[in-house]
Structure formats: C-alpha cells, structure tokens
Amino acid sequence: MQIIIVDQEKDLEAVASRVLTAKVSKTAREQAIEAIRAANPGMDLTTIAPGTVLVIPTLAGARAASGDVLGGSVDALTEQLKNSLDGLAQAVDVAAAADKAERAQTVAMLGSADLKRASATDDQLKSDLAALAKSLDEDAKSGEQQAAAVRESVGLWVADLDTLRNLGRA
C-alpha cells in the first residue's frame, strides 16, 4: 500500500493512469479503480481536488513505487509552509523593531528636560515616571524573549518539515 497526494489528476481514471503501468487490461484498470475507491471510504472521488491524499492499495500492474511515494506535491507543500514560516519570522522581526523604536521614543521623552523639571517638584510624577521606565524595560526584555522564541520555533518547524518530507524517500 502507498499514499499519494493528487497533483493534476481530476478523477479516479487519471489516478489509475498515474499508478498503473501502461500495459494493463481494461478489466485490470477497472479493478484498480474499484480497489482505490474501496481503500478510500467516505471520500467523494467523482472529482478530485489537487492536494487530496489517497490510499493506493497494492494493485496488479502497478508501477513500482518511487522513493518519493507522495510525489512532488509534498515538496511544493513543504516549500509553501517554509515560505509562510519565513514570513512569520520576518513579521515578528518587523514588529519587534517597530516596538523597539516606539519604546526608544518614549524613553527619550521621559528623559526630556521638561519632565525632569516637573518631576523634581512632584513626588507622585517622579514615582510614576520611574514605574513607567521600569515597565518599558521589562516590556523590552519580554519582547526580545518572545521574538527569539518565535525564531527558534520557526527553525524547529522547518527542520520538522524537512524530516517529514524525507520520511517517504528512504
């Protein structure tokens, strides 16, 4: 038994052509189509969409399975997922840079001469500004940790995708 991901095949006849050798009888082809239908119960196989995963039972007249039993669709899906993960990492980096720039502006404003003068005579304002500065520092550290965790996770997910893609290629 093997598993395939439908690429351009639109119906069971096309799937059978993909998995059978060219030299099979009409009866063998019909038996193969019925066997494929039976191996995929509950699926509407009248029209098959690209990306559909099908179980292909052992068939008389079937082509020998290549090392990549899932076909090129897995490579395409893996690349699409990797690109999406790269986009996620880039979005996190852009958001972290924007957050850092906004925090730097806020810190610069907190260090302004006007606020320093005002807080010199107002103990509550001085306390509030100190708490805000501490909160901004903690927020910066937390943001850096979260961005690093996302980048690390993306690296692990990409490695997992490579592992999954290579499972059927032994």
Backbone as CSV, one residue per row, in Angstrom:
resi,resn,N_x,N_y,N_z,CA_x,CA_y,CA_z,C_x,C_y,C_z
1,MET,0.851,-1.169,0.000,0.000,0.000,0.000,0.896,1.232,0.000
2,GLN,0.466,2.251,-0.727,1.177,3.520,-0.709,0.173,4.653,-0.566
3,ILE,0.679,5.817,-0.310,-0.156,7.005,-0.192,0.337,7.984,-1.244
4,ILE,-0.614,8.609,-1.934,-0.224,9.633,-2.898,-0.990,10.913,-2.596
5,ILE,-0.433,11.998,-3.015,-1.132,13.273,-2.963,-1.459,13.635,-4.404
6,VAL,-2.725,13.856,-4.651,-3.183,14.158,-6.005,-2.546,15.467,-6.449
7,ASP,-2.014,15.426,-7.663,-1.372,16.618,-8.210,-2.313,17.239,-9.245
8,GLN,-2.293,16.730,-10.458,-3.144,17.288,-11.509,-4.260,16.337,-11.919
9,GLU,-4.296,15.150,-11.342,-5.332,14.183,-11.691,-6.693,14.727,-11.223
10,LYS,-7.696,14.583,-12.071,-9.011,15.147,-11.749,-10.043,14.087,-11.366
11,ASP,-9.730,12.801,-11.685,-10.683,11.734,-11.382,-9.919,10.429,-11.148
12,LEU,-10.652,9.385,-10.780,-10.016,8.104,-10.494,-9.339,7.499,-11.715
13,GLU,-9.864,7.736,-12.894,-9.241,7.234,-14.120,-7.824,7.799,-14.245
14,ALA,-7.674,9.084,-13.971,-6.353,9.724,-14.054,-5.430,9.218,-12.949
15,VAL,-5.977,8.984,-11.753,-5.168,8.438,-10.659,-4.694,7.042,-11.041
16,ALA,-5.593,6.248,-11.606,-5.219,4.895,-12.029,-4.114,4.959,-13.077
17,SER,-4.196,5.900,-13.996,-3.141,6.049,-15.013,-1.806,6.388,-14.370
18,ARG,-1.864,7.147,-13.304,-0.628,7.523,-12.614,0.025,6.327,-11.940
19,VAL,-0.767,5.442,-11.354,-0.195,4.366,-10.547,-0.049,3.037,-11.287
20,LEU,-0.705,2.914,-12.436,-0.620,1.667,-13.189,0.378,1.794,-14.333
21,THR,0.939,0.660,-14.711,1.782,0.660,-15.911,0.883,0.843,-17.120
22,ALA,1.450,1.221,-18.218,0.654,1.478,-19.418,0.025,0.205,-19.967
23,LYS,0.601,-0.947,-19.678,0.149,-2.197,-20.296,-0.707,-3.017,-19.340
24,VAL,-1.875,-2.504,-19.002,-2.814,-3.295,-18.202,-4.128,-3.383,-18.977
25,SER,-4.831,-4.458,-18.746,-6.099,-4.648,-19.447,-7.150,-3.694,-18.891
26,LYS,-8.220,-3.546,-19.670,-9.335,-2.703,-19.238,-9.923,-3.235,-17.938
27,THR,-10.014,-4.551,-17.833,-10.541,-5.176,-16.620,-9.647,-4.875,-15.424
28,ALA,-8.334,-4.986,-15.622,-7.395,-4.697,-14.532,-7.499,-3.234,-14.116
29,ARG,-7.670,-2.341,-15.086,-7.810,-0.912,-14.783,-9.081,-0.676,-13.958
30,GLU,-10.189,-1.285,-14.375,-11.455,-1.129,-13.647,-11.345,-1.695,-12.233
31,GLN,-10.668,-2.846,-12.092,-10.460,-3.428,-10.767,-9.605,-2.498,-9.898
32,ALA,-8.600,-1.886,-10.512,-7.742,-0.953,-9.766,-8.552,0.254,-9.288
33,ILE,-9.400,0.781,-10.156,-10.227,1.931,-9.773,-11.139,1.558,-8.611
34,GLU,-11.745,0.395,-8.672,-12.621,-0.045,-7.573,-11.817,-0.274,-6.294
35,ALA,-10.608,-0.812,-6.406,-9.768,-1.033,-5.228,-9.369,0.302,-4.590
36,ILE,-9.063,1.278,-5.429,-8.727,2.612,-4.897,-9.945,3.215,-4.210
37,ARG,-11.107,3.076,-4.832,-12.348,3.584,-4.232,-12.588,2.906,-2.874
38,ALA,-12.395,1.593,-2.809,-12.614,0.847,-1.563,-11.597,1.221,-0.485
39,ALA,-10.384,1.577,-0.898,-9.338,1.934,0.073,-9.521,3.344,0.637
40,ASN,-10.456,4.109,0.043,-10.703,5.487,0.480,-12.192,5.686,0.763
41,PRO,-12.740,4.932,1.738,-14.180,5.006,2.003,-14.580,6.403,2.496
42,GLY,-15.762,6.791,2.134,-16.294,8.060,2.605,-15.814,9.273,1.818
43,MET,-14.956,9.053,0.832,-14.466,10.177,0.028,-15.255,10.244,-1.271
44,ASP,-15.603,11.447,-1.686,-16.243,11.649,-2.979,-15.136,11.684,-4.023
45,LEU,-15.040,10.641,-4.802,-13.961,10.515,-5.771,-14.418,10.766,-7.201
46,THR,-15.587,11.409,-7.349,-16.044,11.723,-8.708,-15.201,12.851,-9.300
47,THR,-14.903,13.854,-8.519,-13.944,14.893,-8.924,-12.968,15.042,-7.772
48,ILE,-11.702,15.029,-8.094,-10.663,15.030,-7.068,-9.883,16.331,-7.159
49,ALA,-9.743,17.002,-6.030,-9.017,18.280,-5.995,-7.526,18.036,-5.785
50,PRO,-6.691,18.887,-6.353,-5.248,18.788,-6.084,-5.000,18.884,-4.576
51,GLY,-4.067,18.084,-4.110,-3.754,18.063,-2.684,-4.495,16.985,-1.912
52,THR,-5.472,16.330,-2.550,-6.205,15.243,-1.898,-5.244,14.088,-1.634
53,VAL,-5.302,13.547,-0.436,-4.453,12.410,-0.064,-5.258,11.132,-0.276
54,LEU,-4.685,10.208,-1.048,-5.367,8.948,-1.339,-4.506,7.760,-0.928
55,VAL,-5.177,6.746,-0.400,-4.523,5.472,-0.121,-4.624,4.638,-1.396
56,ILE,-3.487,4.111,-1.816,-3.456,3.257,-3.003,-3.090,1.850,-2.549
57,PRO,-4.049,0.921,-2.643,-3.741,-0.448,-2.213,-2.763,-1.109,-3.189
58,THR,-2.244,-2.231,-2.780,-1.370,-2.982,-3.675,-2.214,-3.438,-4.862
59,LEU,-1.756,-3.086,-6.066,-2.529,-3.363,-7.280,-1.717,-4.197,-8.256
60,ALA,-2.379,-5.141,-8.926,-1.717,-5.871,-10.008,-1.478,-4.879,-11.136
61,GLY,-0.284,-4.862,-11.663,0.032,-3.956,-12.756,0.442,-2.570,-12.305
62,ALA,0.654,-2.391,-11.004,1.046,-1.065,-10.507,2.513,-0.804,-10.787
63,ARG,2.830,0.432,-10.992,4.229,0.840,-11.147,4.923,0.621,-9.818
64,ALA,6.192,0.346,-9.865,6.957,0.246,-8.629,6.986,1.624,-7.995
65,ALA,6.767,1.667,-6.707,6.763,2.955,-6.005,8.153,3.558,-6.058
66,SER,8.194,4.831,-6.371,9.481,5.521,-6.350,9.829,5.820,-4.907
67,GLY,11.020,6.302,-4.682,11.406,6.661,-3.323,10.500,7.719,-2.741
68,ASP,9.956,8.572,-3.576,9.068,9.632,-3.117,7.636,9.204,-3.412
69,VAL,7.043,8.410,-2.511,5.713,7.875,-2.760,4.644,8.956,-2.726
70,LEU,4.943,10.101,-2.171,3.946,11.155,-2.085,3.994,12.100,-3.270
71,GLY,4.997,12.005,-4.090,5.054,12.837,-5.285,5.567,14.233,-4.989
72,GLY,5.652,15.008,-6.054,6.172,16.368,-5.961,5.282,17.302,-5.177
73,SER,4.031,16.919,-4.953,3.128,17.791,-4.209,3.629,18.041,-2.795
74,VAL,4.254,17.046,-2.194,4.774,17.225,-0.836,5.886,18.268,-0.833
75,ASP,6.748,18.214,-1.844,7.812,19.214,-1.932,7.225,20.610,-2.068
76,ALA,6.207,20.737,-2.908,5.571,22.041,-3.104,4.913,22.519,-1.816
77,LEU,4.219,21.620,-1.131,3.575,21.983,0.131,4.610,22.353,1.181
78,THR,5.680,21.597,1.244,6.751,21.885,2.209,7.347,23.260,1.944
79,GLU,7.607,23.565,0.687,8.169,24.876,0.349,7.199,25.996,0.698
80,GLN,5.924,25.776,0.454,4.913,26.778,0.784,4.869,27.009,2.293
81,LEU,4.918,25.936,3.062,4.913,26.066,4.521,6.179,26.765,5.013
82,LYS,7.331,26.413,4.422,8.584,27.070,4.810,8.527,28.563,4.510
83,ASN,7.991,28.913,3.345,7.862,30.329,2.997,6.949,31.054,3.969
84,SER,5.864,30.401,4.367,4.953,31.003,5.343,5.641,31.181,6.687
85,LEU,6.410,30.183,7.093,7.134,30.291,8.358,8.190,31.390,8.302
86,ASP,8.879,31.501,7.159,9.837,32.594,6.994,9.126,33.942,7.081
87,GLY,7.951,34.031,6.473,7.152,35.260,6.553,6.763,35.583,7.982
88,LEU,6.421,34.547,8.753,6.093,34.749,10.167,7.288,35.308,10.921
89,ALA,8.453,34.717,10.709,9.666,35.189,11.396,9.985,36.626,11.005
90,GLN,9.828,36.951,9.729,10.087,38.315,9.278,9.089,39.296,9.883
91,ALA,7.828,38.908,9.963,6.804,39.771,10.561,7.101,40.026,12.035
92,VAL,7.567,38.993,12.721,7.935,39.160,14.135,9.099,40.134,14.263
93,ASP,10.087,40.002,13.384,11.241,40.907,13.424,10.827,42.348,13.138
94,VAL,9.950,42.544,12.163,9.481,43.902,11.834,8.707,44.490,13.007
95,ALA,7.818,43.692,13.601,7.038,44.168,14.746,7.949,44.479,15.931
96,ALA,8.960,43.639,16.158,9.892,43.876,17.269,10.688,45.157,17.042
97,ALA,11.101,45.406,15.804,11.846,46.633,15.504,10.965,47.867,15.699
98,ALA,9.710,47.786,15.266,8.782,48.908,15.442,8.523,49.155,16.925
99,ASP,8.351,48.088,17.682,8.128,48.196,19.128,9.336,48.827,19.810
100,LYS,10.525,48.395,19.400,11.760,48.937,19.974,11.894,50.431,19.661
101,ALA,11.574,50.824,18.433,11.663,52.240,18.052,10.664,53.082,18.841
102,GLU,9.457,52.557,19.016,8.444,53.280,19.792,8.876,53.418,21.250
103,ARG,9.450,52.365,21.795,9.919,52.405,23.174,11.050,53.423,23.324
104,ALA,11.950,53.460,22.331,13.066,54.416,22.383,12.550,55.852,22.373
105,GLN,11.518,56.124,21.574,10.921,57.467,21.562,10.323,57.808,22.916
106,THR,9.659,56.831,23.510,9.038,57.060,24.820,10.104,57.319,25.876
107,VAL,11.163,56.544,25.859,12.260,56.727,26.822,12.905,58.099,26.630
108,ALA,13.079,58.503,25.376,13.658,59.823,25.101,12.758,60.928,25.654
109,MET,11.452,60.752,25.479,10.509,61.741,26.008,10.564,61.783,27.536
110,LEU,10.688,60.606,28.158,10.761,60.560,29.625,12.018,61.251,30.144
111,GLY,13.061,61.292,29.319,14.302,61.944,29.733,14.361,63.414,29.370
112,SER,13.272,63.959,28.866,13.277,65.368,28.451,13.461,66.292,29.645
113,ALA,14.000,67.448,29.364,14.262,68.445,30.413,12.969,68.887,31.079
114,ASP,11.895,69.035,30.300,10.615,69.468,30.872,10.088,68.467,31.896
115,LEU,10.144,67.161,31.559,9.658,66.147,32.516,10.566,66.052,33.736
116,LYS,11.848,66.232,33.534,12.773,66.197,34.666,12.477,67.341,35.627
117,ARG,12.230,68.525,35.072,11.897,69.668,35.936,10.590,69.439,36.669
118,ALA,9.585,68.942,35.938,8.270,68.721,36.545,8.342,67.658,37.633
119,SER,9.100,66.581,37.397,9.157,65.504,38.386,10.016,65.878,39.593
120,ALA,10.872,66.899,39.435,11.704,67.332,40.565,10.853,67.941,41.669
121,THR,9.708,68.457,41.304,8.849,69.102,42.311,7.606,68.292,42.634
122,ASP,7.401,67.156,41.940,6.196,66.350,42.148,6.618,64.902,42.392
123,ASP,6.544,64.476,43.649,6.984,63.125,44.013,6.145,62.024,43.344
124,GLN,4.841,62.257,43.194,3.975,61.264,42.549,4.367,61.098,41.074
125,LEU,4.603,62.220,40.385,5.023,62.161,38.991,6.369,61.458,38.870
126,LYS,7.265,61.761,39.782,8.581,61.128,39.780,8.445,59.615,39.942
127,SER,7.576,59.182,40.861,7.333,57.759,41.101,6.690,57.096,39.880
128,ASP,5.710,57.782,39.273,5.032,57.247,38.095,6.002,57.095,36.915
129,LEU,6.876,58.083,36.734,7.848,58.022,35.644,8.856,56.891,35.863
130,ALA,9.255,56.692,37.121,10.181,55.595,37.425,9.506,54.243,37.159
131,ALA,8.234,54.111,37.538,7.489,52.865,37.295,7.319,52.629,35.787
132,LEU,7.057,53.707,35.050,6.910,53.586,33.607,8.227,53.162,32.956
133,ALA,9.314,53.733,33.386,10.626,53.366,32.842,10.925,51.897,33.126
134,LYS,10.610,51.441,34.331,10.818,50.035,34.687,9.929,49.127,33.836
135,SER,8.693,49.526,33.627,7.764,48.749,32.819,8.242,48.661,31.367
136,LEU,8.749,49.758,30.836,9.278,49.760,29.469,10.482,48.823,29.344
137,ASP,11.326,48.810,30.354,12.495,47.924,30.345,12.060,46.459,30.376
138,GLU,11.095,46.142,31.240,10.595,44.766,31.323,9.915,44.360,30.013
139,ASP,9.168,45.300,29.424,8.490,45.038,28.153,9.511,44.752,27.052
140,ALA,10.600,45.485,27.043,11.650,45.271,26.039,12.250,43.877,26.179
141,LYS,12.557,43.480,27.400,13.133,42.151,27.634,12.153,41.053,27.236
142,SER,10.893,41.222,27.598,9.867,40.230,27.261,9.692,40.134,25.745
143,GLY,9.667,41.270,25.066,9.519,41.274,23.612,10.677,40.572,22.925
144,GLU,11.887,40.799,23.405,13.066,40.146,22.832,13.002,38.633,23.043
145,GLN,12.557,38.226,24.237,12.435,36.790,24.524,11.367,36.140,23.626
146,GLN,10.249,36.830,23.450,9.183,36.280,22.616,9.618,36.178,21.157
147,ALA,10.293,37.207,20.657,10.768,37.171,19.271,11.785,36.043,19.091
148,ALA,12.674,35.878,20.060,13.667,34.800,19.984,12.979,33.435,20.008
149,ALA,11.938,33.304,20.837,11.204,32.032,20.907,10.516,31.719,19.578
150,VAL,9.955,32.735,18.932,9.312,32.509,17.625,10.352,32.093,16.596
151,ARG,11.497,32.794,16.562,12.546,32.434,15.599,13.050,31.011,15.842
152,GLU,13.225,30.652,17.107,13.670,29.293,17.425,12.618,28.268,16.986
153,SER,11.353,28.565,17.261,10.272,27.652,16.874,10.205,27.490,15.362
154,VAL,10.355,28.583,14.639,10.338,28.508,13.178,11.459,27.589,12.696
155,GLY,12.646,27.724,13.280,13.757,26.849,12.905,13.443,25.384,13.167
156,LEU,12.822,25.105,14.306,12.447,23.719,14.633,11.370,23.207,13.679
157,TRP,10.392,24.060,13.370,9.309,23.634,12.471,9.849,23.341,11.079
158,VAL,10.775,24.172,10.608,11.365,23.948,9.289,12.128,22.619,9.280
159,ALA,12.865,22.352,10.346,13.590,21.080,10.444,12.601,19.910,10.470
160,ASP,11.498,20.063,11.192,10.472,19.009,11.227,9.854,18.793,9.849
161,LEU,9.619,19.867,9.112,9.083,19.728,7.760,10.048,18.950,6.871
162,ASP,11.342,19.247,6.989,12.343,18.508,6.213,12.324,17.028,6.569
163,THR,12.200,16.737,7.865,12.154,15.346,8.317,10.933,14.645,7.752
164,LEU,9.773,15.293,7.823,8.545,14.695,7.302,8.635,14.481,5.791
165,ARG,9.182,15.443,5.086,9.304,15.332,3.633,10.191,14.152,3.257
166,ASN,11.203,13.887,4.061,12.168,12.831,3.733,11.752,11.451,4.232
167,LEU,10.674,11.353,4.998,10.250,10.053,5.528,9.985,9.036,4.422
168,GLY,9.348,9.470,3.364,8.983,8.524,2.308,10.067,8.341,1.257
169,ARG,11.251,8.864,1.489,12.300,8.815,0.460,13.451,7.908,0.823
170,ALA,13.220,6.935,1.608,14.323,6.068,2.048,14.820,5.199,0.928
